[in-house]
Structures are given as structure tokens and as C-alpha cells.
Amino acid sequence: MATSLSTVYLSWDLNTTWTQSTIHNTVIVAHDTASYWLQMLEPIQIGYGAVIISFLGAIHWGLELAEKQPSPTRTRFRYTLGVAAPIVAWPSVFMPLEWALTTQFLAFTGLYLADSRATQRGWAPAWYSTYRFVLTAIVGASIFVSLIGRAKVGDKGSRLSSKELTDQLTQPNPQPYRNWEKEEEEEKQRLKKEKEEKVKKEKEEEEKKRAEGKKDLPKGGSKSGGQNNKPDKSKGESNPKESDQPQAGGKPEGGDTASKRGDSKATKGKDSEDGDN
């Protein structure tokens, strides 16, 4: 009962913040202290439960050893119960808290049913079944309260008080217990993502500027800075002095006027030659 009630108190404390009420602040402790004691109480409660279950099984060993009249059925029942109790109890020490408490709750209930059967057959005192009923009720309620208290600790925990229950009904999104480790990890991921996006954006801008520079390069002339302004004969550019003469394979680049002048001179030359003949 002590470990169970302490678990509920510490769970409530972890989900309660300091207020302006002096009376309220006197009954709560620091969250680090509450977390430390809660971790200390877990193995104590589970270990003590395993001891009680083993003790309840050992009672039947003692009763059988005190018997003077042999009975194979009674002996098998008592020795089996004495061995099965610790076999079920002690592995629960290595289980997670919720599973351990649930396993011990089932073990206490099963032992009560076995003890009731033994009392009915006269293998235990008449008062033993009543004693076991009271013990099982107290232990079962303690385990149930511990499970509720532990369920309220964590990211979505809520305080075990009437005011908190009222807030749950009136507030659409009550503020849960904050997980600082999770928030710190999320913040690191966010900063890392922003840094990667910034580096990616800078690379894209650099590539864009480089592409624009390559695109503007032919407009400015050759790679030597546009100093070589000589006409390129391979591209069909002709010398201004030769623009009046007709070129084989096409019109001169001097325009239509130069072409007409060349045709006129060629016609006059031909007529002169015919006259001489």
C-alpha cells in the first residue's frame, strides 16, 4: 500500500507545476526528486510482491510437512502450489513495470482461488480463506492504483485530481507533461534541415549564375574579350572592296544594291565585247 500510494503521489507531482498558492507548493517536490523516488519505488514494489507470492506458496509446504497422515492428492496439490508460486513470481522482476504488476495481480488472484479450494477440503484452517480474501483485495487494489498512477506519467500524462478532470472536459487541448528530450531532438532535426536547405539553395544560386554567364558569353564576342573584330571569311563575310564583284554560289553579303551594281557592270562589259567583234 505504501509503494502504491507513493507512486500515485509522485505521478501527480510530475504532472503538477508550481503555483502562487503556498499551501499547494508545500505538498509538491521538485520534478527531479519525484522522478528519482519513482524509479526507486518500482523495483521495491515488484520485488516485495514477488516475496509475498513465494511466501503464500511456501505456506502449503509447511502445512504438508506438519501432516502425520499421508494423502497423495493433498501432497501433490501443496507441493505443486509451493513450486509454482515462485516460478511465476520471480520472472516478473525482469519484466516491464506494467507487465510485472499485471502478472503479479493474476498470481495473487490464482493463489486465492487455490487457497479457497484448500480450505473447503480441510487442507487449511477455516479462517485462512477469509484472511486470504482480505489480503488479495488490498494487494489487488494497490496494484490497480499503481497501474493508474504510472499511466499518468509521460508525454500525455494528466494530473490525478478533480480539477484536472474538470479541465479535461472544459479545455479542448489541455497542456500535457512536456518531454524535454523529445523537444530537444526535434529542435536539432529542424536546425539540421534548415542548414541543409540553405546549403542547397546556395548551390542552386551558384549554378544559376554560372549558367547565365555561359549564356551571355557569345553576345560579348570571343573569349579574348571581343578584341578580334576581323570578318570571318568562313562564315560568308566578304571584304568591303570585293562586295561589288559577284561571288560564285550565292549573293554577296553587301545587300541587294551591291548585287544589282555587279549585274549592271557585267551587262555593259558583254555589250562592249560584242561591239568590238
C-alpha positions in Angstrom: 0.0 0.0 0.0 2.9 2.4 0.8 4.6 1.9 -2.6 1.2 2.1 -4.4 0.2 5.4 -2.7 3.7 6.8 -3.2 3.5 6.0 -6.9 0.2 7.9 -7.2 1.6 10.9 -5.3 4.8 11.1 -7.3 2.9 10.7 -10.6 0.6 13.5 -9.6 3.7 15.6 -8.7 5.4 15.1 -12.0 2.3 16.5 -13.8 1.9 19.5 -11.5 3.6 22.8 -11.8 4.3 25.4 -9.2 1.5 27.9 -8.4 1.0 31.0 -6.4 -0.6 29.0 -3.6 1.7 28.5 -0.7 -0.3 25.5 0.6 -0.2 23.9 -2.7 3.5 24.4 -3.1 4.3 22.8 0.3 2.9 19.4 -0.8 4.9 19.1 -4.0 8.5 18.4 -4.6 10.9 19.1 -7.5 10.3 17.0 -10.6 13.9 15.6 -10.5 13.3 14.4 -6.9 9.9 12.9 -7.8 11.4 11.1 -10.8 14.3 9.7 -8.7 12.0 8.3 -6.0 9.6 6.9 -8.6 12.4 4.9 -10.1 13.4 3.7 -6.7 9.9 2.5 -5.8 9.4 0.4 -8.9 11.9 -2.4 -8.0 10.8 -2.3 -4.4 7.1 -2.8 -5.2 7.8 -5.6 -7.7 10.4 -7.3 -5.5 8.1 -7.2 -2.5 5.2 -8.6 -4.5 7.4 -11.5 -5.6 8.4 -12.2 -2.0 4.7 -12.3 -0.9 3.7 -14.6 -3.7 6.6 -17.0 -2.9 5.6 -16.9 0.8 2.0 -17.8 0.1 3.2 -20.8 -1.9 5.6 -21.8 0.9 2.7 -21.9 3.4 1.4 -25.1 1.8 4.9 -26.7 2.1 4.8 -26.0 5.9 1.3 -27.4 6.2 2.2 -30.5 4.4 5.3 -31.1 6.4 3.2 -30.9 9.6 0.8 -33.6 8.4 1.0 -37.0 10.0 -1.5 -38.8 7.8 -0.3 -39.2 4.2 -2.5 -38.2 1.3 -1.1 -38.3 -2.3 -3.8 -35.9 -3.6 -3.1 -33.3 -0.9 0.6 -33.7 -1.1 0.7 -33.1 -4.9 -1.6 -30.1 -4.5 0.5 -28.4 -1.8 3.9 -29.2 -3.3 2.8 -28.1 -6.8 1.4 -24.9 -5.4 4.6 -24.2 -3.4 6.8 -24.6 -6.5 4.6 -22.9 -9.0 4.3 -19.7 -6.9 7.9 -18.6 -7.1 8.2 -19.8 -10.7 5.5 -17.3 -11.6 6.6 -14.5 -9.2 10.3 -14.1 -9.8 10.4 -13.8 -13.6 8.1 -10.7 -13.2 11.1 -8.9 -11.7 12.7 -8.8 -15.2 9.5 -7.7 -16.9 8.5 -4.1 -17.7 6.6 -2.4 -14.9 3.1 -2.7 -16.3 3.6 -6.4 -17.3 5.1 -7.2 -13.9 2.3 -5.7 -11.9 -0.3 -7.4 -14.1 1.4 -10.8 -13.8 1.5 -10.5 -10.0 -2.1 -9.4 -9.9 -3.0 -12.6 -11.7 -0.8 -14.7 -9.4 -2.4 -13.3 -6.3 -5.9 -14.0 -7.7 -4.9 -17.6 -8.7 -3.4 -18.3 -5.2 -6.6 -17.0 -3.6 -8.7 -19.4 -5.6 -6.3 -22.3 -4.7 -6.4 -21.4 -1.0 -10.2 -21.2 -1.0 -10.3 -24.7 -2.5 -7.8 -26.0 0.1 -9.9 -24.5 2.9 -13.1 -26.2 1.6 -11.3 -29.6 1.5 -10.0 -29.1 5.1 -6.3 -28.8 4.0 -6.1 -25.3 5.6 -7.6 -23.6 8.7 -11.2 -22.3 8.4 -10.1 -18.7 8.9 -7.4 -18.9 6.2 -9.8 -18.3 3.3 -11.1 -15.1 4.9 -7.6 -13.9 5.6 -6.6 -14.5 2.0 -9.6 -12.7 0.7 -8.7 -9.5 2.7 -5.1 -9.8 1.6 -5.9 -10.3 -2.0 -8.4 -7.4 -2.0 -5.8 -5.0 -0.5 -3.0 -6.1 -2.8 -5.2 -6.1 -5.9 -6.4 -2.6 -5.2 -2.8 -1.4 -4.6 -1.6 -2.9 -7.9 -4.6 -1.4 -9.7 -3.9 2.1 -8.3 -0.2 1.8 -9.2 -1.1 1.0 -12.8 -3.3 4.0 -13.0 -0.7 6.2 -11.4 2.0 5.0 -13.8 -0.3 5.5 -16.8 -0.5 9.2 -15.9 3.3 9.7 -16.2 4.7 10.5 -19.7 4.1 12.7 -22.7 0.3 12.6 -22.5 0.0 12.2 -18.7 -2.6 14.2 -16.8 -2.9 15.0 -13.1 -4.9 12.8 -10.8 -7.2 15.4 -9.3 -10.7 16.6 -9.6 -9.6 19.9 -11.1 -7.7 18.2 -13.8 -10.7 16.1 -14.7 -12.7 19.3 -15.0 -10.1 20.8 -17.2 -10.1 17.8 -19.4 -13.8 18.3 -20.0 -13.7 22.1 -20.4 -10.4 22.6 -22.3 -10.2 21.2 -25.8 -6.4 20.8 -25.7 -5.0 20.7 -22.2 -1.3 21.2 -21.8 0.3 17.8 -21.3 3.5 17.0 -19.4 6.4 18.2 -21.6 9.1 15.8 -22.8 12.2 18.0 -22.9 14.3 15.3 -24.5 11.9 14.8 -27.4 11.6 18.6 -27.9 15.4 19.0 -28.0 15.7 16.2 -30.5 13.0 17.8 -32.7 14.8 21.2 -32.5 18.1 19.6 -33.6 16.3 17.9 -36.6 14.7 21.3 -37.5 18.1 23.1 -37.4 19.7 20.4 -39.4 17.0 20.5 -42.0 17.3 24.3 -42.3 21.0 24.1 -42.7 20.7 21.6 -45.5 18.1 23.7 -47.3 20.3 26.8 -47.0 23.3 24.9 -48.5 21.1 23.5 -51.3 19.8 27.0 -52.1 23.2 28.5 -52.3 24.4 25.7 -54.7 21.3 26.3 -56.9 22.0 30.1 -57.0 25.7 29.5 -57.8 24.8 27.1 -60.7 22.2 29.5 -62.0 24.7 32.4 -62.1 27.2 30.1 -63.8 24.6 29.1 -66.4 23.7 32.8 -67.1 27.4 33.7 -67.6 27.8 30.9 -70.2 24.6 32.1 -72.0 25.9 35.8 -72.2 29.4 34.8 -73.4 28.7 34.6 -77.3 27.0 38.0 -77.3 30.1 39.7 -76.0 32.4 38.4 -78.7 35.2 35.8 -78.5 36.9 34.6 -75.3 39.6 37.2 -75.7 37.2 40.0 -74.8 35.9 40.9 -78.3 39.2 42.5 -79.5 39.4 40.4 -82.6 36.8 42.2 -84.9 38.1 40.9 -88.2 35.5 39.4 -90.5 35.4 35.6 -90.7 35.5 34.6 -94.4 34.5 31.0 -93.4 31.0 32.3 -92.3 30.4 34.1 -95.6 31.6 37.6 -94.6 33.3 39.4 -97.6 35.7 42.3 -97.8 34.1 45.6 -98.5 36.3 46.1 -101.5 35.1 42.9 -103.0 31.5 43.4 -102.3 30.9 44.8 -105.9 32.1 41.6 -107.5 29.7 38.6 -107.9 30.6 35.5 -105.9 30.1 32.0 -107.1 27.5 30.0 -105.3 25.4 32.9 -103.9 24.7 36.6 -103.4 27.3 38.8 -101.7 26.5 39.9 -98.2 26.7 43.5 -99.1 23.0 43.5 -99.8 20.7 43.7 -102.9 22.2 47.1 -104.1 25.6 45.6 -104.5 24.2 42.7 -106.4 22.4 45.0 -108.9 25.6 47.0 -109.5 27.6 43.8 -110.2 24.9 42.7 -112.7 24.9 46.1 -114.5 28.7 46.2 -114.9 28.7 42.6 -116.3 26.0 43.5 -118.9 27.9 46.6 -120.1 31.1 44.6 -120.4 29.4 42.0 -122.5 27.9 44.6 -124.9 31.3 46.2 -125.4 32.8 42.9 -126.3 30.1 42.2 -128.9 30.6 45.6 -130.4 34.4 45.1 -130.9 33.7 41.8 -132.5 
